[in-house]
């Protein structure tokens, strides 16, 4: 992260502090504006990289066996692994779902076999499009205005 920031401000690194801060402010303004334009073109309920991730993991579901316990709990077995999935708690013993906020392959396999295939309900709120393009000032990620000086 510090490497990319250093590359970002490289041209102003040897300038006086006021000029450096002004350049960083200008770059942040440009970046937020570009991200606002990009996010306003999103049409799904989930951000594009999450939709792609879900498409990818759901294509690999045939490599698993599901042993369903209840409507929301199951054991999902692969060739060399076995994990317990709880859709209600958004929990899998592999730990990926809890860490990333997106369903892991095991939970995705189970979700695909149930009547619970509304993917946006299983993805953390931070990956929902409305968090980026909602009209409310308090909820819009890219609406924070950087003042022009």
Secondary structure, 3 states (H helix, E strand, C coil): CHHHHHHHCHHHCCCCHHHHHHHHHHHHHHHHHHHHHHHHCCCCCECHHHHHHHHHHHCCHHHCEEEECCCCEEEEECCCCEEEEECCCCEECCCHHHHHCCCCHHHHHHHHHCCCCCHHHCCCHHHECHHHHCCCCCCCCCCCCCCCC
